[in-house]
Amino acid sequence: MTGVQEVAGEEAAPGAENVRERRLHPVTPLRRAWAPVAVLVGLAVHDPSGTQRRVSELPVTQILAGIAVVLLGGALYGFMSWWFTHFAVTDTELRIRTGLIFRRTAHIRLDRLQAVDLTQPLAARIAGVSKLKLDVVGAEKKDELAYLGQEEASVLRAELLARAAGFAPDAAREVGEAPVNNLVHVQPRMLAISLLLTGTTWGMLVATLVVPPFLWFATHNLWTVLATGLPMLGGAFASSVGRFIAEYDWKVGESPDGLRIDHGLLDKAHETVPPGRVQTVRVVEPWLWRRRGWVRIELDVAGSSNGVLVPVAPREVADSVIARILPGVRVPAAAELIRPPARAAWCLPVWWKGYGLAVTDTVFAARHGLLRRRLSLVPHAKVQSVRLTQGPWERFKGVADVQVDTGANKTVTARLRPAGEAVALLSAQAERSRTGRRTARPDRWMA
């Protein structure tokens, strides 16, 4: 059972006559107006020579008339999509109604909301509007309201978060934005240095400089070089400059409705992470960061796409943030992690040294990776199932893998454990999970 119900066609919800429906911001038609133009551009790119030949045969007046029709059609399409889109907040739900011929009504239960993110792409910032994205428990994709005026979006976001936290309708409108206690602010200089010390960035740049010239000398085919080089260049940009732009001015704050994350240089994003919905926390430590003592914190959140908590921070700062999102949890030190036995080298030469395991009273902690270490912390209460796997060669060498599944449909694996230890861990972890769920905090909010 999800928090979103979709109803096609006309329907009358109870109490609908007492609900004031609202429209999106008047600039919203521009968001959809380009769709017909994009279709024509796609057709032209599909057959460029044929398109060029047909266009060259047309007189200038027909070409201008065609352009006018496309622009007017796009404008009409954008206007109609805006005109027939309404939303309303009732005592129990947020209702979004769209469609001219095929009507779609989304009923988003307020008690199932787990996050309301506010984003501002560069063009939206210039126009003074914002987009609201709604994370709902059990929904596979986010519903959104695009676009609203900046002030209206902030007020609506605060009201929805207050309602989801349990405030009554009248009180929620008066509560306003919850106060924020700032925890982390990543300075641009630290972010830039961390990207320069990331092996992925340099690997993509080197590949972009080496592979296209090699293909040119091997094939002398420009299209082959472009088809290979452009995606590689895009990957190099995304892993360096793109990440810097997206993670610029990263701030993490604590508020009664969850952890607030603000970031972005061109596109501004204001996200909310309900700590109770966090299933796994990963402490990522690239090789070139270790001398500086820096780490990256990533998350698996049930029903949400929010995946990064802190892009880079000193380890002691990272540990303090993890303690806020997972109360009572202490990140195990490297010396506390137990490596697989030496015989595991026959199953995975060299790389077996990168694995480790520590089980505390609060978390199942498994590390993997030799150059880029990743320590995954799963609170016992978030473990949905646990299982033991063992291939023929692992069975011969007396080792096995223990896997725990979380509510975010992700799996954390303790690799190459001694077989006897793995069997004992299987049964002990099942009991820890049952005990942890009985004493766990509420799933959605901090208060």
Secondary structure as GFF3:
##gff-version 3
##sequence-region A 1 447
A	DSSP	beta_strand	4	8	.	.	.	ID=ss1
A	DSSP	three_ten_helix	16	18	.	.	.	ID=ss2
A	DSSP	alpha_helix	29	33	.	.	.	ID=ss3
A	DSSP	alpha_helix	35	46	.	.	.	ID=ss4
A	DSSP	alpha_helix	48	56	.	.	.	ID=ss5
A	DSSP	alpha_helix	60	83	.	.	.	ID=ss6
A	DSSP	beta_strand	86	89	.	.	.	ID=ss7
A	DSSP	beta_strand	93	98	.	.	.	ID=ss8
A	DSSP	beta_strand	104	109	.	.	.	ID=ss9
A	DSSP	three_ten_helix	110	112	.	.	.	ID=ss10
A	DSSP	beta_strand	113	120	.	.	.	ID=ss11
A	DSSP	alpha_helix	122	127	.	.	.	ID=ss12
A	DSSP	beta_strand	129	136	.	.	.	ID=ss13
A	DSSP	beta_strand	143	149	.	.	.	ID=ss14
A	DSSP	alpha_helix	150	164	.	.	.	ID=ss15
A	DSSP	alpha_helix	169	175	.	.	.	ID=ss16
A	DSSP	beta_strand	181	185	.	.	.	ID=ss17
A	DSSP	alpha_helix	188	196	.	.	.	ID=ss18
A	DSSP	alpha_helix	199	219	.	.	.	ID=ss19
A	DSSP	alpha_helix	222	237	.	.	.	ID=ss20
A	DSSP	pi_helix	238	242	.	.	.	ID=ss21
A	DSSP	alpha_helix	243	247	.	.	.	ID=ss22
A	DSSP	beta_strand	251	255	.	.	.	ID=ss23
A	DSSP	beta_strand	258	263	.	.	.	ID=ss24
A	DSSP	beta_strand	268	273	.	.	.	ID=ss25
A	DSSP	three_ten_helix	275	277	.	.	.	ID=ss26
A	DSSP	beta_strand	278	286	.	.	.	ID=ss27
A	DSSP	three_ten_helix	287	292	.	.	.	ID=ss28
A	DSSP	beta_strand	294	301	.	.	.	ID=ss29
A	DSSP	beta_strand	308	314	.	.	.	ID=ss30
A	DSSP	alpha_helix	315	325	.	.	.	ID=ss31
A	DSSP	three_ten_helix	334	336	.	.	.	ID=ss32
A	DSSP	three_ten_helix	342	346	.	.	.	ID=ss33
A	DSSP	three_ten_helix	351	354	.	.	.	ID=ss34
A	DSSP	beta_strand	356	359	.	.	.	ID=ss35
A	DSSP	beta_strand	363	368	.	.	.	ID=ss36
A	DSSP	beta_strand	372	379	.	.	.	ID=ss37
A	DSSP	three_ten_helix	380	382	.	.	.	ID=ss38
A	DSSP	beta_strand	383	389	.	.	.	ID=ss39
A	DSSP	alpha_helix	392	397	.	.	.	ID=ss40
A	DSSP	beta_strand	399	406	.	.	.	ID=ss41
A	DSSP	beta_strand	411	418	.	.	.	ID=ss42
A	DSSP	alpha_helix	419	439	.	.	.	ID=ss43
###
